[in-house]
């Protein structure tokens, strides 16, 4: 039942997300959706730890209600390039075995 409620909240843009912004590399990451702020706060530590283990620096975290279009945004010198990881199969081609 809770999963259905999260889907409804996400559709309406009312689900909670953990937004993590790093200075080096310049990236924005979204983790979620979560049913409430308490769940998002409880989960944020693991996401921060993973990003720190990747060597990211200058990490800032915000819990917010939103509806992100892209889950990872890389900012490059020539502009902003967004990657959409909502469909993990996209971008892979089938190869003959």
N, C-alpha and C positions, 0 to 999 in steps of 0.2 A: 504494500500500500504506500509506503514511504517513497519508493522509487517513482510511482505515478505522480505523487505530489511534487517531487523534485522536477520531474519533466514539465509539469504544469507551470511551476515557478520559473523554470528556465525559459519556457515559451513566452511568458509574460515579462521576462527580464527582471524577475524578482528573486532569483536564486543568488546565493552568496558565492563569491569567488575569491581566491587568494591571488592577488596581483603582486608579482615580484619583479622589480626593476633592478638591473645591474648596470654599473658604470663601465666595467671592463670584463667581458665584451658588453657593448651597449645593446641590451636586450630587454624585452618585456615578456614575462611568462604569465599565463593564466592557468590556475588549477581549480577544478571544480566540476560541476556545480555542487553546492552544499545546501542542505535544507535550512540551516540557520547559521548565524554568526559563530555560535559556540563550536559547532562541528568544524567550521573553516579554521578557527583559531587552533583547535586541537590538532589539525592536520598540517598546519603551516611549518612546523619544526622539521618534519621529514623532507619537505620540498626545499627548505633553506639548506639543510644539510647536503642534499644531493647537488644543489647548485654550487655550494662551497667546495664540495669534493671535485667538481669540474674545474675549479680554479677561478671562479667568478669573484670579482671584487666590487665594493661599493654597492652592497645589497640593501634595498629598501623594500618593505612589505606593507601592503595595504589590503584590508578585508573590505569588500564592497559588494553591493548588489549591482550586477551589470549583466550584459549579454554579449560577451566578446565574439567577434567574427573570426578572429585568428587566435590560436592558443599560444603561439610563439612569434614574436616580432623581432627581427634582427634589424638594427639601424646601421647602415653602411655610410661611408663618406659620400657616396653619390646619391643618397636618398634612403628611403625606407623600403625594405623588402619583407613581405609577410609570408609566412609558411602556415598552411592550414593543416593541422594534424587531426581534425575532427573525423576524417576518413583515413585510417592508417593504411589502407590498401592502395589508395591513390598514389600515383607516381611510380609504382612498381610495374615492370613489364613482365609478361609471362615468358619464360624461357623454356625451350624444349629440353627434356631430360635425356 
